[in-house]
Amino acid sequence: MYDINLLSIVAQLKVSMTVDDVARRNIVDPAINKECSDESLKIMMEICTRCLSKQPSDRPSVDDVLWNLQFAAQVRESSRTS
């Protein structure tokens, strides 16, 4: 059961990243929707899909994950002040 749900989530993430901002926001918790800019949400989704790659070599390092999350936070903050 867990594998099927995880695969479904990964598939939804991948599809929503290639469509548009509305599709991306439809799979996100409403509390997060209020706090994130479209660009920061896209960055977080990209890192999530990379973390869930089947091939370990395609997964990011912990440093890459942290860097991308910090970058997403900076993007969010800059969109708030604009």
Secondary structure, 3 states (H helix, E strand, C coil): CHHHHHHHHHHHHHHHHHCCHHHHHHCCCHHHHHHCCHHHHHHHHHHHHHHCCCCHHHCCCHHHHHHHHHHHHHHHHHHHHC
